[in-house]
Structure formats: structure tokens, C-alpha cells
């Protein structure tokens, strides 16, 4: 199976945006050269990489060490956030706020209709 360096690049780009990290931050945390991060993020030099480099970049992105290697091989990526209790709580808060906004909109519509009556 061919290596999917485009998928690796896309995963890195998406994760950097998701966690609001710069290339320089990633390079420093992973202990790799900034040029290495640029090459990976933009698929500038699709070539064999040291597995330790991919593992270090994966871990610096908050992923398991084998995440980028799995993506490269076309295997399913591990969802590191699926069991995060903080994210589950944030989802619950978001649902509650949505329900509150709906109720508030309904009240405002009702009050607007009542105000129009003589």
C-alpha cells in the first residue's frame, strides 16, 4: 500500500488549527527542525521519515505516538477526544444553552405578538 503523505499533511494542518498551535511551537515541542514540520504539514518532501520523528510530532500534537504512522498507512486514526470528560461536559453545556436560546426566542415571539394586540 502506498504511503499517504497528503493525509498526514492534512491531519497535521487540521490539528494545528484545532489546538491553536504554530509550526514553531510544534517543532519545539517535538524536538524537530522547523523545516521538518513545514515539509510534513505541506507535503513538500514526501519521503521516508524516521519513525521517531513521526512519533515525536504525533505526541507534540497531543496524539498517541503512532497516530501519524497510522494515518500514513491508511489505518483509522485514534480519536483521542472521544472519552474526554471535559469535552463531554462542554457538549452538555452547549445542548443546554441551545435549549435556553430556543425558549428565549419563543418567549420573545410570544411577547412580540402580545404587544401587537390592542
C-alpha positions as CSV (number, residue, x, y, z in Angstrom):
1,X,0.0,0.0,0.0
2,X,1.3,3.5,-0.9
3,X,2.1,5.9,1.8
4,X,-0.5,8.7,2.2
5,X,1.6,11.7,2.9
6,X,-1.2,14.0,1.8
7,X,-3.4,12.6,4.6
8,X,-0.5,13.1,7.1
9,X,-0.2,16.8,5.9
10,X,-4.0,17.3,6.2
11,X,-4.1,15.8,9.7
12,X,-1.3,18.0,10.9
13,X,-2.8,21.1,9.4
14,X,-6.2,20.4,11.0
15,X,-4.7,19.6,14.4
16,X,-2.6,22.7,14.5
17,X,-5.8,24.8,13.9
18,X,-7.8,22.7,16.4
19,X,-5.3,23.2,19.2
20,X,-4.2,26.7,18.1
21,X,-0.5,25.8,17.7
22,X,2.1,27.2,15.4
23,X,4.6,25.4,13.3
24,X,7.4,26.8,15.6
25,X,5.6,25.6,18.7
26,X,5.2,22.1,17.2
27,X,8.8,21.9,16.1
28,X,10.0,23.0,19.6
29,X,7.7,20.5,21.4
30,X,8.5,17.7,19.1
31,X,12.3,18.4,19.1
32,X,12.5,18.5,15.4
33,X,13.6,21.2,12.9
34,X,11.0,23.8,11.8
35,X,11.7,22.7,8.2
36,X,10.7,19.2,9.1
37,X,7.3,20.4,10.4
38,X,6.9,22.5,7.2
39,X,7.7,19.6,5.0
40,X,5.2,17.4,6.8
41,X,2.5,20.0,7.0
42,X,2.6,20.9,3.4
43,X,3.8,17.5,2.0
44,X,6.8,19.3,0.4
45,X,9.2,16.3,0.6
46,X,7.1,13.1,0.6
47,X,9.9,10.7,1.6
48,X,10.6,8.1,4.2
49,X,10.8,9.6,7.7
50,X,12.3,8.2,10.8
51,X,9.5,6.6,12.8
52,X,10.8,8.5,15.9
53,X,10.2,11.8,14.0
54,X,6.6,10.9,13.3
55,X,6.1,9.7,16.9
56,X,7.5,12.9,18.3
57,X,5.3,15.1,16.1
58,X,2.3,12.9,17.0
59,X,2.9,13.3,20.7
60,X,3.6,17.0,20.4
61,X,0.2,17.3,18.8
62,X,-1.4,15.6,21.8
63,X,-1.9,12.3,19.9
64,X,-0.7,8.8,20.6
65,X,2.8,8.2,19.3
66,X,1.6,6.0,16.4
67,X,-1.1,8.4,15.2
68,X,0.7,9.8,12.2
69,X,2.2,6.4,11.3
70,X,-1.4,5.0,11.3
71,X,-2.6,7.9,9.1
72,X,0.4,7.4,6.7
73,X,-0.5,3.7,6.3
74,X,-4.2,4.5,5.7
75,X,-5.3,3.0,9.0
76,X,-8.1,4.6,11.1
77,X,-6.8,7.3,13.3
78,X,-7.4,7.1,17.1
79,X,-10.0,9.6,18.3
80,X,-8.1,10.9,21.4
81,X,-11.1,13.1,22.4
82,X,-13.9,10.6,22.4
83,X,-13.7,9.7,26.1
84,X,-12.6,13.1,27.3
85,X,-15.0,14.0,30.2
86,X,-14.3,17.8,29.8
87,X,-15.4,17.6,26.2
88,X,-18.5,15.6,27.1
89,X,-19.4,18.2,29.7
90,X,-18.9,21.0,27.2
91,X,-21.2,19.2,24.8
92,X,-23.8,19.0,27.5
93,X,-23.5,22.7,28.3
94,X,-23.8,23.5,24.6
95,X,-27.0,21.5,24.4
96,X,-28.4,23.3,27.5
97,X,-27.6,26.7,26.0
98,X,-29.2,25.8,22.7
99,X,-32.4,24.8,24.6
100,X,-32.3,28.1,26.5
101,X,-31.9,30.1,23.3
102,X,-34.9,28.3,21.8
103,X,-37.0,29.0,24.8
104,X,-36.0,32.7,24.8
105,X,-36.8,33.0,21.1
106,X,-40.2,31.5,21.7
107,X,-40.9,33.9,24.7
108,X,-39.7,36.9,22.6
109,X,-42.0,35.9,19.7
110,X,-44.9,35.5,22.1
111,X,-44.3,38.9,23.7
112,X,-44.0,40.5,20.3
113,X,-47.3,39.0,19.3
114,X,-48.9,40.1,22.5
115,X,-47.6,43.7,22.1
116,X,-49.2,43.9,18.7
117,X,-52.7,43.2,20.1
118,X,-55.0,46.1,21.1
